[in-house]
Amino acid sequence: MKFLVIGASGFIGSHIFNHIREMGFYVIGTQSKSNRSELVTFDLLKDRIHEKIDPAFFKTDEKVFVIICAALSQIDRCLTEKEISYKINVKNTIQLIKDIREYGARAVFLSTSCVYNGELGYYNEESIHDPANEYGRQKDVVEQFLLKNAPEALILRLDKIVSDDIDDEKHMFADWYKKIQENKPIICIEQLFSPTFVRDVARSIVEACQRQLSGAYNVANPEFFTRVELARQFMAAMGKKVDILLKPHEEFHFADIRVKNSYLDGSKFRKDTALAFSSMREVYDSFLQKKESAHGASL
C-alpha cells in the first residue's frame, strides 16, 4: 500500500502521517503552507493535486489510498465564512476526489458526528442525517457524493479527538493541564461525547485500508462522557484540582450550533476490524508519564 495524506500538518493528519511512516509504508503528506520540509505544499483552496503531486506516484501496482484530513473545521468560521468554507470543504474536496479516482486511488474521507443533529446521541451508521450546523452540512454533502459516486471509498466519522501530547495546546487535555497549572477554572459546555485517542484513529485508518473496507463507519471509543465528568476524571488522574464550570450553550455566544449529544456507536467498525480502543484512563496515564518525563529531563 501507498498513502497520500492531505492535511498532514494538522492535529489529526500529523498523527496519521507519522503512524503510517512508523508502520513502514510509503507515504507523502501535504500542508497548505510551507512549514515542514518533509511535507509537500498543497492548498486545497486553490491547487489541483496533479500540480503538486507527480502523477507517477499513482502509477503503481500497489493500492494507493488518499486520506483527506484537510478541511476548514472551525464550526463558527464555516458559517461566517461560508463561501470560503464551502469551496474548501465541499467543492474542492469533491474535485480532489474526482482527480484521484482518475488515477485509480481510493479516497479515505474523515467526516464528523456533526452530520447528526445531536438531539439523541449514540448514533450508528443507519441513523438519519440531519446536520445541526454548517460544518456538518458541508461534510454531509461530500459523504453523499462519495456514497453515490465512489463505492470503493471509505468514510470515517469521528467525534471528539484527544491526545496525550503535552506540548500541543490545540487539544483538550493539554489545554486543561495548562488551566490547572495556572489555577484557572476549566469551563465546559454542556455536551455528551465519545472522546477518542488520536493514535487509535491513525491505527484505525491503516487497519481499515489493509482490510479494504469501504462505505461509512463511525470510528469512536465505546466510552462516552459529559465534558464535566471527563474534566473531573482528568484532574483526578493528574492529582490536581481547580474549579470546573458548566455553562449552557447560550453563554458561549457561538455563531453556529454545537451538537449536545455527539457520541457515536462504533461497534460496526470494531466488529469489522477487531481493534481495541484506548480507554481515557490509559490516555490520562500516558499524558502524565510524558509530563513527568519532560519535567525530569528539565531538572
Phi and psi in degrees as a GROMACS rama.xvg file:
@    title "Ramachandran Plot"
@    xaxis  label "Phi"
@    yaxis  label "Psi"
@TYPE xy
-126.633  151.548  LYS-2
-131.991  144.831  PHE-3
-124.749  118.152  LEU-4
-103.148  109.789  VAL-5
-85.5454  114.988  ILE-6
92.729  43.2916  GLY-7
-80.5839  -0.945813  ALA-8
-96.3531  -8.31334  SER-9
-80.5724  177.568  GLY-10
-57.7732  -57.4676  PHE-11
-74.0834  -45.0419  ILE-12
-59.5494  -38.4241  GLY-13
-66.4479  -37.2484  SER-14
-69.1138  -38.099  HIS-15
-64.3572  -47.3031  ILE-16
-57.9776  -48.5504  PHE-17
-65.0166  -39.2077  ASN-18
-65.27  -41.9482  HIS-19
-62.691  -41.8214  ILE-20
-62.58  -43.2504  ARG-21
-62.4691  -30.9073  GLU-22
-76.2668  -10.7436  MET-23
91.2498  8.84572  GLY-24
-84.1797  154.271  PHE-25
-76.1097  128.515  TYR-26
-144.701  140.774  VAL-27
-116.337  136.153  ILE-28
-117.219  149.591  GLY-29
-117.935  160.034  THR-30
-141.535  153.979  GLN-31
-80.3015  -24.7133  SER-32
-127.021  154.542  LYS-33
-82.8431  93.3685  SER-34
-121.554  -36.8733  ASN-35
-111.284  124.953  ARG-36
-64.9738  -25.6053  SER-37
-82.9459  -3.08669  GLU-38
-109.881  148.968  LEU-39
-88.8908  137.659  VAL-40
-79.1944  120.232  THR-41
-144.966  114.428  PHE-42
-101.524  110.861  ASP-43
-61.9371  -20.5609  LEU-44
-71.8474  -28.8186  LEU-45
-136.654  -13.9062  LYS-46
-100.491  153.887  ASP-47
-104.711  149.005  ARG-48
-64.1964  -33.9905  ILE-49
-68.9975  -17.2382  HIS-50
-78.2379  -19.8303  GLU-51
-119.141  -25.2331  LYS-52
-115.621  123.939  ILE-53
-57.6863  123.542  ASP-54
-54.4509  -20.2098  PRO-55
-62.8185  -24.6041  ALA-56
-58.0142  -35.0536  PHE-57
-86.7883  -14.4626  PHE-58
-86.5901  87.2778  LYS-59
-155.19  158.43  THR-60
-80.0276  -13.2081  ASP-61
-77.7442  153.806  GLU-62
-73.2153  134.432  LYS-63
-113.169  125.084  VAL-64
-113.933  132.191  PHE-65
-111.162  111.977  VAL-66
-94.7241  115.434  ILE-67
-96.7283  96.5466  ILE-68
-98.6443  -26.0761  CYS-69
-64.1756  134.066  ALA-70
-171.194  159.249  ALA-71
-89.5768  102.974  LEU-72
-104.59  -4.51535  SER-73
-69.9  117.965  GLN-74
-58.9694  -45.5412  ILE-75
-66.5066  -39.8832  ASP-76
-64.3659  -32.9401  ARG-77
-59.788  -31.4129  CYS-78
-86.7261  -48.2344  LEU-79
-73.6677  -23.6075  THR-80
-121.052  52.6378  GLU-81
-60.3889  -38.3495  LYS-82
-62.7956  -45.1136  GLU-83
-70.4816  -45.5692  ILE-84
-62.5814  -39.092  SER-85
-66.2844  -37.8601  TYR-86
-63.9173  -42.7391  LYS-87
-72.9106  -53.3978  ILE-88
-78.868  -22.6918  ASN-89
-120.378  -69.881  VAL-90
-57.336  -53.5112  LYS-91
-78.1577  -26.3026  ASN-92
-67.1326  -42.6931  THR-93
-64.3497  -39.8593  ILE-94
-61.4386  -42.0396  GLN-95
-58.6794  -44.1701  LEU-96
-62.7897  -42.9385  ILE-97
-61.5039  -42.4464  LYS-98
-63.663  -45.6613  ASP-99
-72.3952  -28.9014  ILE-100
-66.0236  -32.1399  ARG-101
-64.7989  -26.0747  GLU-102
-87.9866  -2.22626  TYR-103
84.8172  11.328  GLY-104
-86.6  156.419  ALA-105
-103.705  136.833  ARG-106
-88.0448  137.708  ALA-107
-118.37  108.326  VAL-108
-105.226  123.485  PHE-109
-86.8728  115.977  LEU-110
-109.185  -158.653  SER-111
-147.666  155.13  THR-112
-66.4504  -13.0512  SER-113
-70.5279  -5.0993  CYS-114
-72.8373  -12.0025  VAL-115
-101.833  160.609  TYR-116
-85.0867  -11.9349  ASN-117
80.8509  6.82092  GLY-118
-77.8646  -32.8275  GLU-119
-105.721  -55.1246  LEU-120
90.5594  174.584  GLY-121
56.4499  48.1889  TYR-122
-78.2091  138.656  TYR-123
-111.256  -174.841  ASN-124
-68.9573  -15.6895  GLU-125
-93.9226  -5.08798  GLU-126
-67.1159  146.261  SER-127
-70.6174  134.52  ILE-128
-78.9437  133.42  HIS-129
-156.536  72.0742  ASP-130
-56.4148  136.089  PRO-131
-90.2543  -16.4316  ALA-132
-139.709  171.889  ASN-133
-64.3825  -38.9559  GLU-134
-58.13  -46.7491  TYR-135
-63.4814  -38.8767  GLY-136
-63.4825  -41.0495  ARG-137
-67.5389  -42.3586  GLN-138
-63.1912  -38.0079  LYS-139
-66.2659  -36.0901  ASP-140
-58.9607  -43.8717  VAL-141
-68.1511  -41.1535  VAL-142
-55.3405  -48.8829  GLU-143
-64.8227  -36.3374  GLN-144
-61.5283  -45.6393  PHE-145
-64.4204  -45.5054  LEU-146
-62.6615  -31.7976  LEU-147
-85.9328  -35.6472  LYS-148
-114.741  -14.3349  ASN-149
-137.678  73.3738  ALA-150
-62.0193  -19.5208  PRO-151
-81.0504  -10.9037  GLU-152
-73.4741  160.79  ALA-153
-120.492  127.122  LEU-154
-111.212  124.067  ILE-155
-118.817  113.324  LEU-156
-90.2069  129.12  ARG-157
-115.218  153.584  LEU-158
-107.569  -141.526  ASP-159
-70.361  128.885  LYS-160
-107.254  132.049  ILE-161
-122.316  167.582  VAL-162
-143.87  162.987  SER-163
-101.782  8.6381  ASP-164
-65.8836  134.044  ASP-165
-95.0648  -16.2164  ILE-166
-106.034  -8.40211  ASP-167
-99.4317  99.5921  ASP-168
-75.6449  1.99004  GLU-169
-72.2787  -19.7426  LYS-170
-104.798  161.873  HIS-171
-63.797  -46.1336  MET-172
-66.7895  -38.5537  PHE-173
-64.5711  -39.1894  ALA-174
-65.0182  -43.2023  ASP-175
-63.9358  -40.0287  TRP-176
-64.91  -37.9402  TYR-177
-62.3642  -40.4565  LYS-178
-61.3833  -40.7866  LYS-179
-63.3999  -45.4948  ILE-180
-61.0352  -36.8473  GLN-181
-89.2449  3.05234  GLU-182
55.7076  42.7892  ASN-183
-107.89  150.498  LYS-184
-68.194  148.94  PRO-185
-92.7608  119.383  ILE-186
-99.557  123.195  ILE-187
-116.884  139.527  CYS-188
-83.6916  157.028  ILE-189
-77.001  107.632  GLU-190
-158.98  140.811  GLN-191
-112.208  120.292  LEU-192
-141.52  171.957  PHE-193
-116.279  85.7397  SER-194
-65.0078  132.655  PRO-195
-128.843  134.817  THR-196
-67.3758  131.046  PHE-197
-61.3489  -33.6508  VAL-198
-69.8929  -28.2861  ARG-199
-67.3355  -35.3989  ASP-200
-62.4104  -44.8784  VAL-201
-61.6917  -45.4927  ALA-202
-61.967  -39.6555  ARG-203
-61.6639  -40.9374  SER-204
-64.8388  -47.1632  ILE-205
-62.9909  -44.1918  VAL-206
-62.534  -42.0904  GLU-207
-64.6377  -37.8923  ALA-208
-68.5649  -40.4348  CYS-209
-61.8115  -35.4861  GLN-210
-87.1633  -1.17353  ARG-211
55.3386  43.2465  GLN-212
-70.6799  152.784  LEU-213
-143.194  168.963  SER-214
87.2867  -164.769  GLY-215
-103.652  136.819  ALA-216
-137.029  142.483  TYR-217
-88.6592  125.843  ASN-218
-113.844  104.419  VAL-219
-155.211  145.483  ALA-220
-56.4973  135.938  ASN-221
-68.1055  -16.0337  PRO-222
-75.6776  147.289  GLU-223
-142.825  149.795  PHE-224
-140.924  157.959  PHE-225
-79.0886  158.426  THR-226
-61.9523  -37.998  ARG-227
-63.4726  -45.5716  VAL-228
-62.2382  -42.4987  GLU-229
-64.1914  -40.2567  LEU-230
-63.2344  -40.1194  ALA-231
-63.4955  -43.4138  ARG-232
-64.5719  -40.4231  GLN-233
-63.3225  -45.2337  PHE-234
-62.5825  -40.6521  MET-235
-61.4793  -40.5609  ALA-236
-66.4896  -34.3975  ALA-237
-80.6509  -12.8028  MET-238
70.808  26.2936  GLY-239
-128.101  168.409  LYS-240
-150.12  129.929  LYS-241
-136.836  171.5  VAL-242
-69.8526  142.463  ASP-243
-116.138  121.019  ILE-244
-110.485  123.229  LEU-245
-95.5865  123.094  LEU-246
-123.698  143.067  LYS-247
-70.0902  161.406  PRO-248
-55.2529  -36.9058  HIS-249
-60.847  -30.9831  GLU-250
-75.7977  -12.3276  GLU-251
-87.3617  -16.4185  PHE-252
54.937  45.5925  HIS-253
-67.9984  149.614  PHE-254
-74.1163  -30.4739  ALA-255
-131.905  167.087  ASP-256
-72.5592  140.385  ILE-257
-103.006  139.738  ARG-258
-75.5986  127.23  VAL-259
-82.0141  -36.7937  LYS-260
-122.635  89.1396  ASN-261
-102.643  0.352157  SER-262
-67.5446  143.203  TYR-263
-114.09  150.608  LEU-264
-93.2949  107.124  ASP-265
-101.569  20.396  GLY-266
-65.0757  -31.9801  SER-267
-62.7261  -44.59  LYS-268
-66.7118  -43.4568  PHE-269
-63.847  -35.9005  ARG-270
-67.1601  -40.0215  LYS-271
-81.3467  -12.7788  ASP-272
-120.401  -19.0783  THR-273
62.3589  23.074  ALA-274
-81.6884  140.552  LEU-275
-101.787  133.75  ALA-276
-94.9335  148.206  PHE-277
-70.1915  136.919  SER-278
-73.912  158.795  SER-279
-64.847  -30.7494  MET-280
-61.9468  -39.6051  ARG-281
-65.3174  -37.8746  GLU-282
-68.3446  -43.1087  VAL-283
-55.8377  -48.192  TYR-284
-61.7976  -41.5028  ASP-285
-65.347  -40.2796  SER-286
-59.9884  -46.4271  PHE-287
-65.2972  -40.9605  LEU-288
-61.5721  -42.3327  GLN-289
-64.382  -39.1076  LYS-290
-64.9648  -43.5788  LYS-291
-67.604  -38.5036  GLU-292
-65.4725  -41.977  SER-293
-65.7645  -38.4408  ALA-294
-66.0791  -41.7831  HIS-295
-65.1078  -37.9889  GLY-296
-68.5503  -25.0009  ALA-297
-86.0445  -10.011  SER-298
